[in-house]
Amino acid sequence: MCILMAMSRPSTNRVACYRYESPLTKWTVPLIRFQRGRDVVGIPGAENVRLIGKGYQGSDHYGLKDATIKKELAHAWHDKPLPEEEYMQGHTRFQRWHIDAPLYARDPAWFTTLRCIKRPTSPEMTIHWDDGTGMTMKTEPGLTAFFSNVQTYDMMTEQEKNIADHSWVEYAPHPYQWMGDCKGQSHGLGLVSQGKEKSTEDLGPYEEKDIKRYPMVWVNPVTGERAFMVHGICVRRAFVRSSEDKEPTIIDDVAEIRAWLKPIQERVLKPEYIMLPKVEEGDIIMWANYQMFHTAVDYPDQWGARTMHQANIGASSGPVGPVAIPGVA
């Protein structure tokens, strides 16, 4: 098992990985979910364990008969296209940096676990930022990338920290439908602002009480570490202030919000701060979902099937910031 958590000690890459062998019980209850662009299939007998990956999964995968997982190319939602011929030669990208969170009605899971059943290990690929910086890093196929938002917070200026500590964001109702027509940056972090967000009228029914408002900074209740945890692709409004006794400035221009987030979040998006745990078959990665962003990295289908079991460890309470958010329990 590989446990990932954000670390506060000074270092280049503050994502720590601890590895040990652990026997697993056999997961055996059907649940099938579908997300835009990919199939998400539950393991029969274990409602919270999902089969994710790509390709043919075998004649009988824990009770799933002749299952084939189909998914769009991971970079298909990027605004800047990746030419097919380059992709087939091993030029890839980070798909979409994110946390595992509905951001509506339910709070994010505290932890996510990912068990590697099978993945191709060659040929080597090169991840390109494709944003004009020239940054790249090498990877094997089928891995998941991570960076620490504790480190993101540590890299902020004192003025940025002061604002972030006292401010919060409001996520759109049904946020992934709301941003479903938007396009992403070529490095996978954040959206290109093109006015493609859906109106609330187009989202269908929703409950005002289920709209989520979270602090910009999430405090680890055990260590006290602070993580800058704004999921910018789903933010509809920001409430910005620099102290508890000030009335917040309400920003509902999503392009303005993204422009403020961009330089803060992209500071950590460098090869030296990104971890790509090289999982082998049978390994488990477990990460702190309240402190980290992660993303898939795609590869051409003909290189082989990818089979992963994913499960979330649910939250009994939601994120807590350094100061209370007015009107939010």
C-alpha positions in Angstrom: 0.0 0.0 0.0 1.2 3.5 -0.8 -0.3 6.2 1.5 0.0 9.8 0.2 -0.4 12.8 2.4 0.7 16.4 2.1 3.8 17.1 4.2 4.8 20.4 5.8 8.5 19.9 6.1 10.7 21.8 3.6 11.5 19.7 0.6 11.2 19.8 -3.2 8.4 17.2 -3.4 6.2 17.3 -0.2 4.1 14.2 -1.1 5.3 11.3 1.1 4.8 7.7 0.0 4.9 4.9 2.5 4.7 1.4 1.1 3.9 -2.0 2.6 2.1 -5.2 1.6 -1.5 -5.7 2.7 -3.8 -8.7 2.1 -7.2 -7.7 0.7 -10.6 -9.3 1.2 -12.3 -10.4 -2.0 -14.7 -7.8 -3.1 -17.8 -9.3 -4.2 -22.8 -6.1 -5.0 -23.6 -4.6 -8.2 -23.7 -0.9 -8.7 -23.3 0.7 -12.1 -22.7 4.4 -12.5 -22.0 6.4 -15.5 -20.1 9.7 -15.7 -19.7 11.8 -18.8 -16.9 10.4 -21.0 -16.3 7.1 -19.1 -18.0 4.1 -17.6 -17.8 3.7 -13.9 -18.9 0.2 -12.8 -19.4 -1.1 -9.3 -17.9 -4.4 -8.2 -20.7 -6.9 -7.4 -21.0 -7.3 -3.6 -19.2 -4.1 -2.7 -21.2 -0.9 -3.4 -18.4 1.5 -2.7 -15.7 -0.3 -4.8 -15.7 0.9 -8.4 -14.0 -0.6 -11.4 -12.2 2.1 -13.4 -9.7 2.0 -16.1 -10.0 1.2 -19.8 -10.2 -1.7 -22.2 -11.4 -5.3 -21.8 -11.5 -6.5 -18.2 -11.7 -10.2 -18.8 -14.3 -12.9 -19.0 -15.2 -12.7 -15.3 -13.9 -9.8 -13.2 -15.2 -10.4 -9.7 -18.6 -11.2 -11.2 -18.5 -8.7 -14.0 -18.8 -10.7 -17.2 -16.9 -9.7 -20.3 -16.8 -6.0 -19.2 -15.1 -3.5 -21.5 -14.5 0.0 -20.1 -14.9 2.7 -22.7 -13.7 6.3 -22.1 -13.0 9.4 -24.1 -9.4 10.5 -24.5 -8.3 12.1 -21.3 -7.2 15.2 -23.1 -10.4 15.5 -25.3 -11.8 18.2 -23.0 -8.6 20.4 -23.3 -9.1 23.6 -25.3 -5.9 23.1 -27.2 -6.1 19.9 -29.2 -3.4 17.2 -28.9 -2.6 15.9 -32.4 -3.4 12.2 -32.7 0.0 11.4 -34.3 1.8 12.9 -31.4 -0.4 11.1 -28.9 0.3 7.8 -30.6 4.1 8.5 -30.3 3.8 8.8 -26.5 3.1 12.6 -26.1 0.5 12.8 -23.3 -0.9 15.3 -20.8 -2.4 15.5 -17.3 -6.1 15.0 -17.8 -7.9 17.1 -15.1 -6.5 18.0 -11.7 -9.3 17.5 -9.2 -10.4 16.2 -5.8 -12.9 13.5 -5.4 -15.9 15.5 -4.4 -19.6 16.0 -5.5 -19.5 19.6 -4.4 -23.2 19.5 -4.1 -25.5 17.9 -1.4 -22.7 15.7 0.1 -19.3 16.6 1.5 -16.1 15.3 -0.1 -14.6 11.9 0.9 -11.8 12.2 3.4 -9.6 9.6 1.7 -9.6 7.8 -1.6 -8.1 4.4 -2.2 -7.0 3.0 -5.6 -5.9 -0.6 -6.0 -3.9 -1.5 -9.1 -5.1 -4.8 -10.6 -3.5 -4.4 -14.0 -1.9 -1.8 -16.2 0.7 -1.6 -19.0 4.2 -0.6 -17.9 5.6 0.3 -21.3 6.5 2.1 -23.5 7.6 5.2 -21.6 5.6 8.3 -22.3 6.3 12.0 -21.9 3.8 14.3 -20.2 3.8 17.8 -21.8 2.3 20.9 -20.2 1.8 22.3 -23.8 1.3 25.8 -22.3 4.3 27.5 -23.7 6.6 26.7 -20.7 8.2 23.7 -22.3 7.8 21.7 -19.1 7.7 17.9 -19.4 8.2 14.8 -17.3 8.5 11.0 -18.0 5.9 8.4 -17.0 4.9 4.8 -17.4 1.4 4.3 -18.8 -1.6 4.0 -16.5 -0.3 6.0 -13.5 -2.0 8.7 -11.4 -0.3 12.0 -10.7 -0.5 14.0 -7.4 0.5 17.4 -5.9 0.1 18.8 -2.4 -2.1 21.7 -1.7 -0.4 22.1 1.7 2.6 23.0 -0.5 0.4 25.3 -2.6 -0.5 27.2 0.6 3.1 27.4 1.7 4.1 28.9 -1.6 1.5 31.7 -1.3 2.5 35.3 -0.4 1.5 36.5 3.1 -1.1 38.8 1.5 -2.6 35.8 -0.5 -2.7 33.7 2.6 -4.4 36.4 4.6 -7.1 36.7 1.9 -7.5 32.9 1.5 -7.7 32.3 5.3 -10.7 34.5 5.6 -12.5 33.8 2.3 -14.7 31.2 0.9 -16.2 30.0 -2.4 -19.7 28.8 -3.5 -19.9 25.9 -5.9 -22.5 25.7 -8.7 -25.5 23.5 -8.2 -24.9 20.2 -10.0 -21.4 21.6 -10.7 -20.1 19.0 -13.2 -23.2 19.6 -15.4 -22.8 23.3 -15.0 -19.2 23.2 -16.4 -19.8 20.2 -18.7 -19.4 22.2 -21.9 -16.3 24.1 -20.8 -12.8 23.4 -22.0 -9.7 22.9 -19.8 -6.2 24.2 -19.8 -3.7 22.0 -21.7 -1.9 21.1 -18.4 -5.2 20.0 -16.9 -5.5 22.6 -14.1 -8.4 24.9 -14.4 -10.7 26.0 -17.2 -10.4 28.3 -20.2 -13.1 31.0 -19.7 -15.3 31.0 -22.8 -18.7 31.6 -21.3 -19.8 28.0 -21.8 -21.1 27.5 -18.3 -24.8 26.5 -18.2 -27.4 28.8 -16.6 -29.0 27.5 -13.5 -32.3 27.3 -15.4 -30.6 24.7 -17.7 -29.5 22.5 -14.8 -32.9 21.3 -13.8 -34.2 21.2 -10.3 -31.9 21.7 -7.4 -32.1 22.5 -3.7 -30.6 25.8 -2.4 -29.8 24.0 0.9 -27.6 21.5 -1.0 -25.4 24.2 -2.7 -21.9 23.9 -1.1 -19.9 26.8 0.3 -16.5 25.9 1.5 -13.5 27.8 2.9 -10.7 28.4 0.5 -8.3 26.9 3.0 -9.0 23.6 4.7 -7.3 22.9 8.0 -6.2 19.3 8.9 -7.8 18.7 12.3 -5.0 16.5 13.5 -1.8 18.2 12.2 -3.2 21.8 11.9 -1.7 22.0 8.4 -3.5 24.3 6.0 -4.2 23.4 2.4 -5.4 25.7 -0.4 -8.4 23.6 -1.6 -10.3 25.6 -4.2 -11.7 23.4 -7.0 -11.7 26.2 -9.5 -13.5 24.4 -12.4 -16.7 24.3 -10.3 -16.6 27.6 -8.5 -19.6 29.9 -9.3 -19.0 32.7 -6.7 -16.2 33.8 -4.4 -16.6 35.8 -1.1 -13.3 37.6 -0.6 -12.2 39.4 2.6 -9.0 39.9 4.5 -10.3 39.7 8.1 -13.2 38.4 10.1 -14.7 41.8 10.8 -14.9 42.9 7.1 -17.8 42.4 4.8 -16.8 40.1 1.9 -16.5 41.3 -1.7 -18.7 39.0 -3.7 -17.2 38.1 -7.1 -19.6 36.3 -9.5 -17.5 36.8 -12.6 -16.0 33.3 -13.0 -13.3 34.6 -15.4 -12.1 37.0 -12.7 -12.1 34.2 -10.1 -10.1 31.9 -12.3 -7.6 34.7 -13.1 -6.9 35.1 -9.4 -6.6 31.4 -8.8 -4.3 30.7 -11.8 -1.0 32.1 -10.6 -1.5 30.7 -7.1 -2.3 27.1 -8.2 0.1 26.9 -11.1 3.2 27.6 -8.8 3.0 24.0 -7.6 2.4 22.6 -11.1 6.0 21.9 -11.9 7.8 18.5 -12.4 9.7 18.8 -9.1 6.5 19.1 -7.1 4.5 16.3 -8.8 4.5 12.7 -7.8 3.7 9.7 -10.0 3.7 6.7 -7.8 4.9 3.7 -9.8 2.2 1.2 -8.6 2.7 -2.5 -9.4 -0.1 -5.1 -9.6 -1.7 -5.5 -6.2 -0.5 -2.2 -4.8 -2.9 0.3 -3.2 -2.6 4.1 -3.2 -4.4 5.9 -0.4 -4.4 9.7 -0.3 -5.7 12.6 1.8 -8.5 14.0 -0.4 -8.7 17.2 1.8 -5.1 18.1 1.0 -4.2 17.0 -2.5 -5.2 17.2 -6.2 -4.7 14.3 -8.5 -5.3 13.4 -12.2 -5.2 10.5 -14.6 -2.6 10.4 -17.4 -3.9 8.7 -20.5 -2.2 6.4 -23.0 -3.2 4.8 -26.4 -5.7 2.0 -26.1 -3.6 -0.6 -27.9 -1.0 -0.5 -25.2 -3.2 -2.6 -23.0 -6.0 -2.6 -20.5 -5.9 -0.7 -17.3 -7.8 -2.2 -14.3 -8.2 -0.3 -11.0 -10.5 -0.7 -8.0 -11.4 2.7 -6.4 -13.1 3.3 -3.1 -13.8 6.5 -1.1 -13.7 6.8 2.7 -16.7 9.0 3.4 -16.7 12.1 5.6 -18.7 12.4 8.8 -18.0 16.2 8.6 -17.0 18.6 5.9 -14.0 20.9 5.4 -13.2 23.4 8.2 -11.3 26.6 7.6 -9.1 28.8 9.8 -12.1 31.0 10.6 -15.9 30.4 10.5 -17.9 31.1 7.3 -20.9 33.3 8.1 -24.2 31.6 7.8 -22.6 28.1 7.3 -22.8 25.5 10.0 
